[in-house]
Amino acid sequence: MKEITKMTALALGQMIKKKEIKVFEAVLAQLEAIKQREPSYHCYITVLEEEALQMAKKVQEQIDAGLLEDSPLAGVPVAIKDNICTKGIKTTCASKMLADYVPSYDATVIERLKAGGAIIIGKSNMDEFSMGSTTETSYYGATKNPWDKERVPGGSSGGSAAAVAAGEAFFALASDTGGSIRQPAAYCGVIGLKPTYGTVSRYGLIAYASSLDQIGTMGKSVSDCASSLELISGYDPKDSTSIKESHFQYRDALVEGLKGMKIGVPKGIWKAGLDPENAHAIQEAIGLFRNMGAHIEEFEMESMEYAGPSYNIIACAEASSNLSRYDGVKYGFRSMEYEDLEDLYIKTRSEAFGEEVKRRIMLGTLVLSSDYYESYYKKALKVRSLINRSFQKAFEKCDILLTPTTPTTAPKLGTSLSDPLKMYHTDTYNVAINLAGLPALSIPCGLDSKGLPMGLQLIGKHFGEKDIIRAAYNFEQSGSLVSNGNEF
Ligand code: GLN
């Protein structure tokens, strides 16, 4: 039993194809592992025992009938962040506001996973409405980091990352608005891949900040992430920002050799606040890439110091608008007692949103108000253009960029929320990428002296997923620095 959950998603998929293991057995092993480990880690808000077993039966029948031949993940259990709508299954966004919300439709990514025969095993924990960096703002309580139960798994997709790290899912879907896939992947020693904005349909993803949100994948190997991204990518008429591109065959990038690849290492701001142990790991990784034949070029990138403030303004502005739909009238929580319509709005929103969500709605409303629009929101948009230009300039001379994923390893539980500004700093290397809509992934690059995983971030050009996948794949194959084999 224990052995099964140690496998990568693709390895399990292959065994299922070869009839060496039944889908039912794989799902049972997964459910058993969840039962044993959930009390320690709390990766899930909802575990789908019955539904997963039913789905296992259906998928096995399809496989036995010779269908799903081209689907490498058929029969493989996957965790879904609880901000992705699943028909007939509670989708809470880790908020009291949506605690009883049962969507009447599947998100496009869920339809695609189902069509590929993946088995949805549960809805994973997250920061409320994806706002946070630790998964501690969840209405359902924090998830624990499988490497050290006293530490956070990162956020906002901490449940997805911890589930993969703890062997409670073979791979996971999550969303990334400002680092929410990459930062928890780094803290939990797994791989997290956020694609170019527009690659994956956002239809059915509960919005935080629509111009930044993007669904991506997490896995135990680069190949798992590439394969699962391939499954969910592609044009969707239901999302007007999804791109009519046709180069989504990410598995083509799983090839050996990096000779001649130009890797840029932006200095300056990217190093601000960087822990010496993480800095050392990054230097070692750079050496490894050099040995593999890549050209490394260090240079300064302009405007990056404004990425954080600009992200906070834009994300909060969009959030304040997106979250206005939760008013106690249409769906979601409604306060029990109220005097009139305005009182209903106020009580509902006061009672059902957590602190962090309220803080961001207030900030977002302020920067969009007529008095402050010019000096905050409009300025943030201008900064966003500068950041875009800065990346464009960098990509004139480089194929990909390399930075740390996070300044430090996972902090202790209970130490972050009291100082939100400090917490916002943990995604300081991530948010610029969302502002520019670029693809990026995080891959483990060793353990620090506390035995905690550290992450390396690779950033690609727009639709340059294949470059970062190839670089990460080769880094992974080189083995020496990637250490994501914990007790599971
Ligand atoms: N930690 C960032 C925030 O709190 C990023 C969140 C995200 O990517 N969803 O906004």
Boltz pocket constraint, residues with backbone or C-beta under 6 A from the ligand:
constraints:
  - pocket:
      binder: B
      contacts: [[A, 129], [A, 130], [A, 131], [A, 132], [A, 133], [A, 155], [A, 156], [A, 175], [A, 176], [A, 177], [A, 178], [A, 179], [A, 180], [A, 181], [A, 208], [A, 315], [A, 427]]
      max_distance: 6.0
